[in-house]
Amino acid sequence: MATTIQISEDLHTELIKRKLFERESYEEVIWDLIEDNLELNAETKKELEESRADAKIGKTSSLEQIKMKYGLK
């Protein structure tokens, strides 16, 4: 069942910018945004878990250590 929604001119302009091709529907644009967000969230959660595991075993470097390593201090 199709429905209509009201959006601001600013959002309309932004959706137009995000179209991959001129004839792409706004529904396709919105689904692409939702999909990208879900993928990013899953990827981010995985990276956070890996970072926490690294921190627990001491596999981290301080900012000072990084600066020394790259000669920034």
C-alpha positions as CSV (number, residue, x, y, z in Angstrom):
1,M,0.0,0.0,0.0
2,A,1.5,3.3,-1.1
3,T,1.2,6.4,1.1
4,T,2.4,10.0,1.0
5,I,4.5,11.9,3.5
6,Q,5.2,15.6,4.0
7,I,8.8,16.7,4.0
8,S,10.5,20.0,4.2
9,E,12.1,21.7,1.2
10,D,15.5,21.2,2.8
11,L,15.0,17.4,3.1
12,H,13.6,17.2,-0.4
13,T,16.8,19.0,-1.7
14,E,18.9,16.6,0.3
15,L,17.1,13.5,-1.1
16,I,17.6,14.8,-4.6
17,K,21.4,15.1,-3.9
18,R,21.5,11.5,-2.7
19,K,19.9,10.0,-5.8
20,L,22.4,7.8,-7.7
21,F,20.6,8.4,-11.0
22,E,17.9,10.8,-12.0
23,R,15.0,8.4,-12.3
24,E,15.7,6.8,-8.9
25,S,12.6,7.0,-6.6
26,Y,12.7,8.6,-3.2
27,E,11.7,5.3,-1.7
28,E,14.9,3.8,-3.2
29,V,17.0,6.6,-1.8
30,I,15.5,6.2,1.7
31,W,15.9,2.4,1.6
32,D,19.6,2.9,0.6
33,L,20.1,5.2,3.6
34,I,18.5,2.7,6.0
35,E,20.6,-0.1,4.6
36,D,23.8,2.0,4.9
37,N,22.9,2.8,8.5
38,L,22.3,-0.8,9.5
39,E,25.5,-1.9,7.9
40,L,27.5,0.8,9.6
41,N,26.0,0.0,12.9
42,A,26.9,-3.7,12.6
43,E,30.4,-2.9,11.4
44,T,30.9,-0.3,14.2
45,K,29.7,-2.8,16.9
46,K,32.2,-5.4,15.6
47,E,35.0,-2.8,15.6
48,L,34.1,-1.7,19.1
49,E,34.2,-5.3,20.4
50,E,37.6,-5.8,18.8
51,S,38.9,-2.6,20.3
52,R,37.7,-3.5,23.8
53,A,39.3,-7.0,23.5
54,D,42.6,-5.3,22.4
55,A,42.4,-2.9,25.4
56,K,41.8,-5.8,27.8
57,I,45.0,-7.5,26.7
58,G,47.0,-4.3,26.7
59,K,47.3,-4.2,22.9
60,T,47.0,-0.4,22.8
61,S,49.3,2.6,22.5
62,S,49.0,5.9,24.2
63,L,49.0,9.2,22.3
64,E,52.5,9.9,23.6
65,Q,53.7,6.5,22.3
66,I,52.2,7.2,18.8
67,K,53.8,10.7,18.7
68,M,57.2,9.2,19.6
69,K,56.9,6.4,17.0
70,Y,56.2,8.9,14.2
71,G,58.5,11.6,15.4
72,L,55.8,14.1,16.3
73,K,57.3,15.0,19.6
